[in-house]
Amino acid sequence: MEKKVTIRDVAAYTGVSRTTVSNIVNGINKTSEETKEKVLKAIKELNYQPDFTAISLSKKKSNIIGVVIPTFDDSLAPIFRENHYYTEILGGMEYVFKNHNYDLFISGMMNPIEFKNWIQKRNLDGLIFLGLFPESVYNEIKTLDIPIVLIDNYEKHGVNYPNIRIDDELGGYIATKHLIDRGHKRISFMGHDLKTISVDEKRLSGYIKALQEANLSLNEDLLFDGTGSFYEVGFQMGLKLLELGDKATAIFATSDILAVGIIKALLEHGKKVPKDYSIVGFDDLVISRYSIPSLTTISQNVFNKGVLSAQTILNIIEHGTSDPVSINLPIELIVRKSTSFL
């Protein structure tokens, strides 16, 4: 096994002190350009790999941002396999962080004490929470001097941090009104998990508001609550809707992922979209353009949400600005082929 090259080897190779090599590796300008070039050349020739853990401890800065994703079990694998919302938003973050020499460190939610230890062990420069930010975690880590940015958060304690989100209630209202304007009166609501996903509560509020405005009564038989944003969850909701017979003519699903799963269930059982059921999704993920039929949806620029969250936390880290303000990004109804007039 080839021996690992150390900072001592680089120093011996170049005839300078280990301190000089360390300063150059850490970007500390205390040497001449000639010495710096000689050391950098040696590092390349010897294939020396700096110990970034040691560097981060000495500089008290790791250039690593932790991103926390709520999980429905002990693994993030199902989320990355099926929920394209997270891949698009993480893509936006990665784009910004890569251009500023930062790395992402992704984790699922854990218990508060474990979580605090995770932050300290990794020497994270900042945290981004996607969605859920439990009060128990907040109480455990609020004493840590670490920048935090929230995305899609409605918890009361979240007002202490910058929050990147959209007007989810307005989105639910626009989606439902679109169906009402096309003559539908029996509209089903299908969400992810109203107990833990606060954006769904807001989208449900918008759905109810649109019904009330149109003098339509709320039929609780048409309200479906799932256990996550996965294709299979939507598929099972579609099957349950079919069991109700002709009680509904339209569906508002709180994500494109659910909507595509619902459509599959309907099509497999001989129903046609939008002839038998019109359906509106939410997010405008790439898949919504290529589903059959293409999906009418509430568009939010998910990639840009990731970009803005990354820019916000870097601004806090590098410039010390951290006003706890909410930034509401625009939304738009995108009409495609999954909805029609009744």
Helices and strands as residue ranges (DSSP letters): H 7-14, H 18-25, H 33-46, H 52-59, E 64-69, H 77-82, H 84-99, E 103-108, H 112-122, E 126-130, H 135-141, E 148-151, G 156-160, E 163-166, H 168-181, E 187-191, H 198-213, G 220-222, E 223-225, H 231-243, E 250-253, H 256-268, E 278-283, H 286-290, E 296-299, H 302-319, E 326-329, E 332-334
